[in-house]
Amino acid sequence: MAETAKKKHPEKWARAKAKARKKMGGHSARAMQLATKYYKDAGGEYEGKKSKKNKLSKWSKEDWQTKEEYEKK
């Protein structure tokens, strides 16, 4: 498993996760991406560095579809 940077403000992270899960309807990779944005927007900081293997940027840029969109093709 890839290394992750540690969050300096666990209370901000908990609030960001709860807000993202509520908006996205539960836990998912997308919800955690949104939680990361909320955490950073709230002034959340990290200690250390994450490994180069720990990133979702390529995954985020992929053309994702819903089941209905896929079945239309």
MODELLER restraints for C-alpha pairs under 7 A, 6 or more apart:
rsr = mdl.restraints
at = mdl.atoms
rsr.add(forms.Gaussian(group=physical.xy_distance, feature=features.Distance(at['CA:2:A'], at['CA:51:A']), mean=6.00, stdev=0.5))
rsr.add(forms.Gaussian(group=physical.xy_distance, feature=features.Distance(at['CA:2:A'], at['CA:53:A']), mean=5.88, stdev=0.5))
rsr.add(forms.Gaussian(group=physical.xy_distance, feature=features.Distance(at['CA:2:A'], at['CA:54:A']), mean=5.30, stdev=0.5))
rsr.add(forms.Gaussian(group=physical.xy_distance, feature=features.Distance(at['CA:3:A'], at['CA:50:A']), mean=5.33, stdev=0.5))
rsr.add(forms.Gaussian(group=physical.xy_distance, feature=features.Distance(at['CA:3:A'], at['CA:51:A']), mean=5.22, stdev=0.5))
rsr.add(forms.Gaussian(group=physical.xy_distance, feature=features.Distance(at['CA:3:A'], at['CA:54:A']), mean=6.74, stdev=0.5))
rsr.add(forms.Gaussian(group=physical.xy_distance, feature=features.Distance(at['CA:4:A'], at['CA:49:A']), mean=6.72, stdev=0.5))
rsr.add(forms.Gaussian(group=physical.xy_distance, feature=features.Distance(at['CA:4:A'], at['CA:50:A']), mean=4.35, stdev=0.5))
rsr.add(forms.Gaussian(group=physical.xy_distance, feature=features.Distance(at['CA:4:A'], at['CA:51:A']), mean=6.62, stdev=0.5))
rsr.add(forms.Gaussian(group=physical.xy_distance, feature=features.Distance(at['CA:4:A'], at['CA:54:A']), mean=6.98, stdev=0.5))
rsr.add(forms.Gaussian(group=physical.xy_distance, feature=features.Distance(at['CA:5:A'], at['CA:46:A']), mean=5.89, stdev=0.5))
rsr.add(forms.Gaussian(group=physical.xy_distance, feature=features.Distance(at['CA:5:A'], at['CA:47:A']), mean=5.67, stdev=0.5))
rsr.add(forms.Gaussian(group=physical.xy_distance, feature=features.Distance(at['CA:5:A'], at['CA:48:A']), mean=5.04, stdev=0.5))
rsr.add(forms.Gaussian(group=physical.xy_distance, feature=features.Distance(at['CA:5:A'], at['CA:49:A']), mean=4.87, stdev=0.5))
rsr.add(forms.Gaussian(group=physical.xy_distance, feature=features.Distance(at['CA:5:A'], at['CA:50:A']), mean=4.83, stdev=0.5))
rsr.add(forms.Gaussian(group=physical.xy_distance, feature=features.Distance(at['CA:6:A'], at['CA:46:A']), mean=5.39, stdev=0.5))
rsr.add(forms.Gaussian(group=physical.xy_distance, feature=features.Distance(at['CA:6:A'], at['CA:47:A']), mean=5.10, stdev=0.5))
rsr.add(forms.Gaussian(group=physical.xy_distance, feature=features.Distance(at['CA:6:A'], at['CA:48:A']), mean=6.56, stdev=0.5))
rsr.add(forms.Gaussian(group=physical.xy_distance, feature=features.Distance(at['CA:7:A'], at['CA:45:A']), mean=6.06, stdev=0.5))
rsr.add(forms.Gaussian(group=physical.xy_distance, feature=features.Distance(at['CA:7:A'], at['CA:46:A']), mean=4.50, stdev=0.5))
rsr.add(forms.Gaussian(group=physical.xy_distance, feature=features.Distance(at['CA:7:A'], at['CA:47:A']), mean=6.28, stdev=0.5))
rsr.add(forms.Gaussian(group=physical.xy_distance, feature=features.Distance(at['CA:8:A'], at['CA:44:A']), mean=6.91, stdev=0.5))
rsr.add(forms.Gaussian(group=physical.xy_distance, feature=features.Distance(at['CA:8:A'], at['CA:45:A']), mean=5.55, stdev=0.5))
rsr.add(forms.Gaussian(group=physical.xy_distance, feature=features.Distance(at['CA:8:A'], at['CA:46:A']), mean=5.36, stdev=0.5))
rsr.add(forms.Gaussian(group=physical.xy_distance, feature=features.Distance(at['CA:8:A'], at['CA:47:A']), mean=6.36, stdev=0.5))
rsr.add(forms.Gaussian(group=physical.xy_distance, feature=features.Distance(at['CA:9:A'], at['CA:44:A']), mean=6.02, stdev=0.5))
rsr.add(forms.Gaussian(group=physical.xy_distance, feature=features.Distance(at['CA:9:A'], at['CA:45:A']), mean=6.92, stdev=0.5))
rsr.add(forms.Gaussian(group=physical.xy_distance, feature=features.Distance(at['CA:12:A'], at['CA:39:A']), mean=6.16, stdev=0.5))
rsr.add(forms.Gaussian(group=physical.xy_distance, feature=features.Distance(at['CA:12:A'], at['CA:44:A']), mean=6.56, stdev=0.5))
rsr.add(forms.Gaussian(group=physical.xy_distance, feature=features.Distance(at['CA:13:A'], at['CA:39:A']), mean=5.65, stdev=0.5))
rsr.add(forms.Gaussian(group=physical.xy_distance, feature=features.Distance(at['CA:16:A'], at['CA:35:A']), mean=4.87, stdev=0.5))
rsr.add(forms.Gaussian(group=physical.xy_distance, feature=features.Distance(at['CA:16:A'], at['CA:38:A']), mean=5.35, stdev=0.5))
rsr.add(forms.Gaussian(group=physical.xy_distance, feature=features.Distance(at['CA:16:A'], at['CA:39:A']), mean=5.41, stdev=0.5))
rsr.add(forms.Gaussian(group=physical.xy_distance, feature=features.Distance(at['CA:17:A'], at['CA:32:A']), mean=6.81, stdev=0.5))
rsr.add(forms.Gaussian(group=physical.xy_distance, feature=features.Distance(at['CA:17:A'], at['CA:35:A']), mean=4.93, stdev=0.5))
rsr.add(forms.Gaussian(group=physical.xy_distance, feature=features.Distance(at['CA:20:A'], at['CA:31:A']), mean=5.34, stdev=0.5))
rsr.add(forms.Gaussian(group=physical.xy_distance, feature=features.Distance(at['CA:20:A'], at['CA:34:A']), mean=5.82, stdev=0.5))
rsr.add(forms.Gaussian(group=physical.xy_distance, feature=features.Distance(at['CA:20:A'], at['CA:35:A']), mean=5.15, stdev=0.5))
rsr.add(forms.Gaussian(group=physical.xy_distance, feature=features.Distance(at['CA:21:A'], at['CA:27:A']), mean=5.61, stdev=0.5))
rsr.add(forms.Gaussian(group=physical.xy_distance, feature=features.Distance(at['CA:21:A'], at['CA:31:A']), mean=5.76, stdev=0.5))
rsr.add(forms.Gaussian(group=physical.xy_distance, feature=features.Distance(at['CA:24:A'], at['CA:31:A']), mean=5.78, stdev=0.5))
